[in-house]
Every structure is written in C-alpha cells, then in structure tokens.
Amino acid sequence: MQALFDYLESRTDETVKTLDELVRIPTQVPPGENYGKIMEFMAQKLETLGFVTEKLVMPRDLFEKKNPRLSHLVGDRVNLSAKLDVGAEKTLLVNTHLDVVPASANWSVPPFECTLKDGHIFGRGVADSKGGPAALLTVLSAMKELDIRPKYNLNIALTTDEEMGPYAGLCYLADIGKLEADYFLSMDGDSDDITIASNGNVNWQIDVFGKSYHSGSSFLGVNAIEKSIPVMNELMELKAKVEKRRSKVPASIAISRKTGIKTLLPVLNITVINAGVKQNIVPDSCTMKGDRRYIPEEKF
C-alpha cells in the first residue's frame, strides 16, 4: 500500500493537470452544454485503463416529462457508464457528477481554469465535483502501473444535471439498469472523510400574483412584491423552527471543522426572487424559489 501512496504523491502535478482539463470544459447548468465533450474526455481516459465505456443520453422527451420546469435547457443530457470486470464476485459502483453550478461575476480568478494560490486550487467545480474524477483517474492509473488488482469489479457512473434535478442523470441510469452493484461509493462533494448519509432535497417555488399598473397610480394596481413580504416572513419563521432540529447521523468532518456542527441538520433556503420589469411599473408577479434540505428522521 505504501508503494501506491508514494506513486500518488509523485503524480500530484499530473492530477492537477487532469483537473485543469476538466475545469476548462464549461459544464455549468443551466444550461447544461458540453456534457458530450466532457464525457468523451473521461471515456478516452478510462478506455486506456481497460474499461468498457458506454455513453448514455437521456431522451429529450423523457427529460422534459420528468423535469417540466427545465424544458428550456439546451444540450444533450449525456452520461457515461464505464465498467471493468476483474473476475471478482462483487461489484463496486463509483459515482459522481460532472455538471457544475454557474460562476458568478464576482470571481477573483478565471473560473474555468485551475489557479493555484496559497496551497489551494481555485476553479469552478474543483470541489463539486470534478476533483473526484481527476483523483479517480490517478488512482486507477497507479493501480494499473503497479499491477494492483481491484478487489471488486468496477462500475463507474459519471452523470449530469445533479445540480438541477429533480430527475438527473443518476436517476436515468438507475431506471435503465446501469447501476448494478454490491457496494456504492459517491465521490461527490469536498469532504475529506467517508460519510454514510446526506440531507435529502426538495426544490420549491411560490408564485405570488398582483395587478400591473403605472407606479404613478400604484394604488390602482396590486404590488406582487409587497404581497410576497408576508410570505417571506412566514418562511423565515419556519426556517428558524426547522433549523433547530438535529439528526442522529454524524455530519462530515469538513462541516464539523468549519462550524462545530456534529450531526446533520435540516435547512430551509430562499435562493431566488424574480419580480418586476421596470421601476415605474407595479409588478404583477413575484416568484420565489428555494430548497428544503431534510434529515433522515424527517417525513414528507
């Protein structure tokens, strides 16, 4: 095992180079373009390591049926299945996603390339979740070069649309029978330890309607933003109640180090507010969006 650790240490620059190549393929969702390009990159790498790969594109009609609010997204929803049969009795499924959230305008470094600074690597998706695939390729290369046979057959599922959902690439691969395995390892996220559970997620949207009118005679209209304020106040009161709850499931070491929080906790977020078209027009609608991250003990 020490030989493997020494090999990995000697290949740090190579791993960073691979990560940089992945980050330079912009796969932010929305919109979700370049999925095919990044999956082709990974397929070529894995095929050189002996894997049999298969690109799996979610049919457009299925994507729109399962995700009616996301029908405006463009690009093929490409996923990748890569399998290595070593003759073992059992199979390990390894999964992570290759889509990323969009980069805001406030980045201090170019988001779609890797920048090394103060012992850290900066780039959109470095932690969530392109670092995992880059590290995985290095580990697999090391095992091949050092002639270390995997204990299990490997089934690698690289998926997309995890950042949008609700019916993402992982759901599609499950439904078409591509996730057969005895054990499952998710490489998503930036935790340094192995965690056994995570919060679930429900996305929500509230639409508040009013009546548009010129702001000079706003008393003849109904301001949807103003109508939304009591709703937001109620949501904030609910947030305070929800976030007092605690799970019995341990939180990741990364969270504990940053916050002192020892177990999973539920959260309620308001993350998007859209309203109004012009300063002198009373808005006739206000849309609020957010998510609710729930713990295993909660029932919906």
Secondary structure, DSSP 8 states (H G I E B T S, - for coil): -HHHHHHHHHTHHHHHHHHHHHHTS--BTTTT--HHHHHHHHHHHHHTTT-EEEEEEE-HHHHHHH-GGGTT--S-EEEEEEEE--S-SSEEEEEEE--B----TT-SS-TTS-EEETTEEESTTIIIIIHHHHHHHHHHHHHHHTT---SSEEEEEEE--TTT-SS-HHHHHHHTT----SEEEE--S--SS--S---EEEEEEEEEE-B--BGGGGGGSB-HHHHHHHHHHHHHHHHHHHTT---SSB--HHHHHHH---B---EEEEEEEEE-S-TTB--SEEEEEEEEEE-TT---
